[in-house]
Amino acid sequence: MATCRELATDMKAMSKLREQYWVLEKNATPTALLLQLLPSSEEKNKLIATRDLHATMRTYVENRKGATPNSDAIDFLLLKGLKTHEAVEFAVNMNFLGLINTGSCCTLLYLSFHTEWKQKVAADVNAIIEKHTNTSSPEPLYKRLAAVPISAWDEEMPALELVLRETLRLTPSPTALRRNFQENLEINGKRIPVGNFVAYSLGDPHINPDIYTDPTEFDPTRSGPGREKDKKEPYDYLGWGGGRHPCLDIKFARLEIKIIVTLLLAGYEYDAVNERGGRPGRLPGTDFNDIHQPRPAAGDPCYLKFKRAVD
């Protein structure tokens, strides 16, 4: 979705990219975030991975400049007049969004554990396929789904919309770190001097029982019509951030997640399994105290076991 076919079909290159992105993710430690000028091993690792990512992506951007234009994202960016370094930066950031995307994975896991909602979302998927694609076409599923208009992904998947919102509520967001560069601030009676950091867990309101009834339960209906028992507060939902700077890529991310879920539900039979291939007793808990990464806190790791059902 974010680069070009040569990269998307090069499994060796994709594996290398994945390694580089995980280097960035795993080295985003509290020390590296708070002491960014400290020449630590984390900063060195991130610098090398960032350099390699940009070098790899630049190769593909340069190759596309001399090729016949098509519908690949890089061609679109170049036709819009972006310079090489701008197209590279966009591609690197968008692939980070795509490869390290807990929304898609956690949505599929929650659907595995809540089959009634899996059926409702599958009904959404079948409806847009029936309405917007040629079901008798011999083309593969991913090509037929290309005929689905953007408006349908936005407006015609109500069950998936509810599930996605609830998934993001229960999937811990990172802790936001902001440094006060302007003047001394006072927040809830606490003085924040110039130069100090403010840390805020974006997932805190999502598990606050004063805001959400049974906050740790997966209940997509809490966002639906007629649900009045949950208390509404400003910034009670921060799945996409809030304030002046919510996520800039909300529409892209939502589209990406919906397409991934649709491809899995329409094209595969899948279920959640543990390391031994058996049915997990529950989803692993999450360490809400981690400053950046939503690491499992308890329980077996979960995996998706899948088998292709439709080409």
C-alpha positions in Angstrom: 0.0 0.0 0.0 2.8 2.4 0.7 5.7 1.6 -1.6 5.9 -0.5 -4.8 5.4 -4.0 -6.1 9.1 -4.8 -6.4 9.5 -4.4 -2.7 6.2 -6.0 -1.7 7.1 -9.2 -3.5 10.7 -9.4 -2.4 10.5 -11.6 0.7 14.2 -11.2 1.5 14.0 -7.4 1.4 10.8 -7.4 3.4 12.4 -9.6 6.1 15.3 -7.2 6.3 13.0 -4.3 6.6 11.0 -6.0 9.4 14.3 -6.6 11.3 15.2 -2.9 11.0 11.8 -1.7 12.2 12.0 -4.0 15.2 15.4 -2.6 16.0 13.8 0.8 16.2 10.9 -0.5 18.3 12.9 -2.5 20.8 15.5 0.2 21.4 12.8 2.8 22.2 13.5 2.3 25.9 12.8 4.9 28.7 16.5 5.8 28.9 16.7 6.4 25.1 13.5 8.5 25.1 14.4 10.6 28.1 18.1 11.0 27.5 18.2 11.4 23.7 21.7 13.0 23.6 23.3 10.2 25.6 25.5 8.1 23.2 23.9 4.9 24.4 23.8 1.5 22.6 20.1 2.1 22.0 20.7 5.3 20.2 23.5 3.7 18.1 21.2 0.8 17.1 18.4 3.2 16.2 20.8 5.4 14.1 22.1 2.4 12.2 18.6 0.9 11.6 17.2 4.3 10.4 20.2 4.8 8.0 19.7 1.3 6.6 15.9 1.8 6.2 16.3 5.0 4.3 19.1 3.5 2.1 16.9 0.5 1.2 13.8 2.6 0.4 15.9 5.1 -1.6 16.9 2.2 -3.9 13.3 1.4 -4.7 12.3 5.1 -5.2 15.2 5.7 -7.6 14.3 2.6 -9.6 10.7 3.8 -9.9 11.8 7.1 -11.3 13.1 5.4 -14.4 10.2 2.9 -14.8 6.8 3.1 -16.5 4.4 4.8 -14.1 1.7 2.6 -12.6 -0.6 2.7 -9.6 2.1 2.0 -7.0 2.2 4.5 -4.1 5.8 5.6 -4.9 4.8 6.5 -8.5 1.8 8.5 -7.2 4.1 10.4 -4.8 6.6 11.2 -7.6 3.9 12.2 -10.0 2.6 14.6 -7.3 6.0 16.3 -7.4 7.6 15.0 -4.2 11.4 15.0 -4.3 13.3 11.7 -3.8 14.0 12.3 -0.1 10.4 13.2 0.6 9.1 10.1 -1.1 11.6 8.0 0.9 10.6 9.6 4.2 6.9 9.0 3.4 7.5 5.3 2.5 9.6 4.7 5.6 7.0 6.1 7.9 4.0 4.4 6.2 5.7 1.1 6.3 6.4 1.5 10.0 2.7 2.0 10.4 2.0 -1.1 8.4 4.6 -3.5 9.8 4.2 -2.5 13.5 0.5 -2.4 13.6 -1.1 -3.8 16.7 -4.6 -2.8 15.6 -4.9 -5.4 12.9 -3.4 -8.3 14.9 -5.3 -7.5 18.1 -8.6 -7.1 16.2 -8.2 -10.6 14.7 -7.3 -12.0 18.1 -10.3 -10.5 19.8 -12.5 -11.8 17.0 -11.1 -15.3 17.6 -12.1 -15.1 21.3 -15.5 -13.5 20.6 -17.1 -15.6 17.8 -20.4 -13.7 17.8 -18.5 -10.6 16.8 -16.5 -12.5 14.3 -19.7 -13.5 12.6 -21.0 -9.9 12.6 -17.8 -8.6 11.1 -17.8 -11.4 8.6 -21.3 -10.3 7.6 -19.9 -6.8 7.0 -17.2 -8.3 4.8 -19.5 -10.4 2.8 -21.9 -7.5 2.3 -19.3 -5.2 0.7 -17.9 -8.0 -1.4 -21.4 -8.8 -2.7 -22.2 -5.1 -3.3 -18.9 -3.7 -4.7 -17.0 -6.6 -6.4 -17.6 -9.1 -9.2 -18.1 -12.3 -7.3 -17.9 -14.4 -10.4 -14.6 -13.0 -11.5 -11.6 -15.4 -11.7 -9.3 -12.7 -10.4 -7.7 -13.2 -6.9 -9.5 -11.8 -3.9 -7.0 -8.9 -3.4 -7.7 -7.6 -6.9 -11.4 -7.8 -6.6 -11.3 -5.9 -3.3 -9.5 -3.1 -5.2 -12.9 -2.3 -6.7 -14.4 -1.4 -3.2 -14.6 2.4 -3.0 -13.0 4.2 -0.1 -16.5 5.4 1.1 -17.6 1.8 1.5 -14.6 1.0 3.8 -15.5 4.1 5.8 -19.3 3.8 6.0 -20.4 0.2 5.3 -18.7 -1.8 8.0 -20.5 -0.9 11.2 -19.7 -4.0 13.2 -16.0 -3.8 12.3 -16.0 -0.1 13.3 -17.3 -1.0 16.7 -14.8 -3.8 17.1 -11.9 -1.7 16.0 -12.8 1.1 18.4 -13.1 -1.3 21.3 -9.9 -3.1 20.4 -7.9 0.2 20.4 -9.5 1.0 23.8 -8.2 -2.3 25.3 -4.9 -2.3 23.4 -2.6 -0.1 25.6 -1.2 3.0 23.9 2.3 4.2 24.7 3.1 6.7 27.3 3.2 10.2 25.8 6.3 12.2 26.7 6.3 15.9 26.2 9.0 18.4 27.3 8.0 21.8 28.5 10.0 24.4 26.5 7.8 27.5 26.9 7.2 28.6 30.5 6.5 27.1 33.9 3.2 25.3 33.9 0.7 24.1 36.5 -1.3 20.9 35.9 -3.6 19.7 38.7 -1.7 21.7 41.3 1.7 20.4 40.2 4.4 22.8 38.9 6.1 21.7 35.7 9.3 23.9 35.3 10.7 24.7 31.9 12.9 21.8 30.7 11.0 19.1 32.6 9.1 16.3 31.0 5.4 15.4 31.4 4.5 11.7 31.0 0.9 10.6 30.4 -0.3 7.1 29.8 -2.7 7.3 26.8 -4.4 4.1 28.0 -5.3 5.3 31.5 -8.8 6.6 30.7 -9.7 3.5 28.8 -9.5 1.3 32.0 -10.9 3.9 34.4 -14.0 2.3 36.0 -15.3 5.9 36.7 -15.6 6.3 32.9 -16.2 2.8 31.5 -18.5 0.1 33.0 -16.5 -3.1 33.4 -13.5 -1.5 31.7 -11.5 -4.6 31.1 -14.3 -6.4 29.3 -14.4 -6.6 25.5 -17.7 -5.0 24.7 -18.0 -3.3 21.3 -21.6 -2.3 22.0 -20.4 0.4 24.5 -19.7 2.6 21.4 -23.0 1.8 19.7 -26.3 3.7 19.8 -28.3 3.6 22.9 -25.4 2.9 25.2 -25.8 5.5 27.9 -24.5 3.8 31.0 -20.9 4.7 30.4 -19.9 8.1 31.7 -18.8 10.5 29.0 -15.8 12.7 29.7 -13.5 14.9 27.6 -10.7 12.8 26.2 -12.3 9.6 27.5 -11.1 7.9 24.4 -7.6 8.3 23.1 -7.3 5.4 20.6 -6.2 7.9 18.0 -4.7 10.5 20.3 -6.4 13.8 21.0 -6.0 17.5 21.5 -4.1 19.5 18.9 -2.1 16.6 17.6 -4.2 13.4 17.1 -2.8 10.8 14.8 -2.2 12.3 11.4 -2.7 8.9 9.7 -6.1 8.0 11.2 -7.8 7.4 7.8 -4.9 5.5 6.4 -4.5 3.3 9.5 -8.3 2.5 9.6 -8.3 1.7 6.0 -5.3 -0.6 6.4 -6.7 -2.4 9.4 -10.1 -2.9 7.7 -8.4 -4.3 4.5 -6.2 -6.7 6.5 -9.2 -8.0 8.5 -11.3 -8.3 5.3 -8.5 -10.3 3.6 -8.2 -12.7 6.5 -11.9 -13.2 7.1 -12.8 -13.6 3.4 -9.7 -15.4 2.2 -8.7 -17.7 5.1 -9.9 -19.9 7.9 -8.0 -18.8 11.0 -8.1 -19.1 14.7 -5.9 -18.1 17.7 -3.5 -20.7 19.1 -0.9 -20.9 21.8 2.8 -22.0 21.3 1.7 -25.7 21.4 -1.0 -25.2 18.7 -3.8 -25.5 21.2 -6.6 -23.2 22.1 -5.4 -20.4 24.4 -7.4 -20.1 27.7 -7.4 -16.4 27.4 -5.6 -13.5 25.7 -2.4 -12.6 27.5 -2.6 -9.7 29.9 -0.7 -6.5 29.1 1.8 -4.5 31.1 0.1 -1.2 31.4 3.1 0.3 33.2 5.5 -0.1 30.2 6.5 3.3 28.9 6.4 2.5 25.2 5.8 -1.1 24.1 2.6 -3.0 24.9 4.4 -6.2 26.1 2.5 -9.2 27.4 2.4 -9.3 31.2 1.0 -12.7 31.8 -0.3 -15.8 30.0 0.9 -17.7 26.9 1.8 -15.8 23.7 -1.0 -15.9 21.1 -0.5 -16.7 17.4 -2.8 -16.9 14.4 -3.0 -20.2 12.7 -4.5 -19.8 9.2 -5.3 -21.8 6.1 -6.2 -20.3 2.7 -9.8 -20.8 1.7 -10.1 -18.4 -1.3 -7.5 -17.4 -3.8 
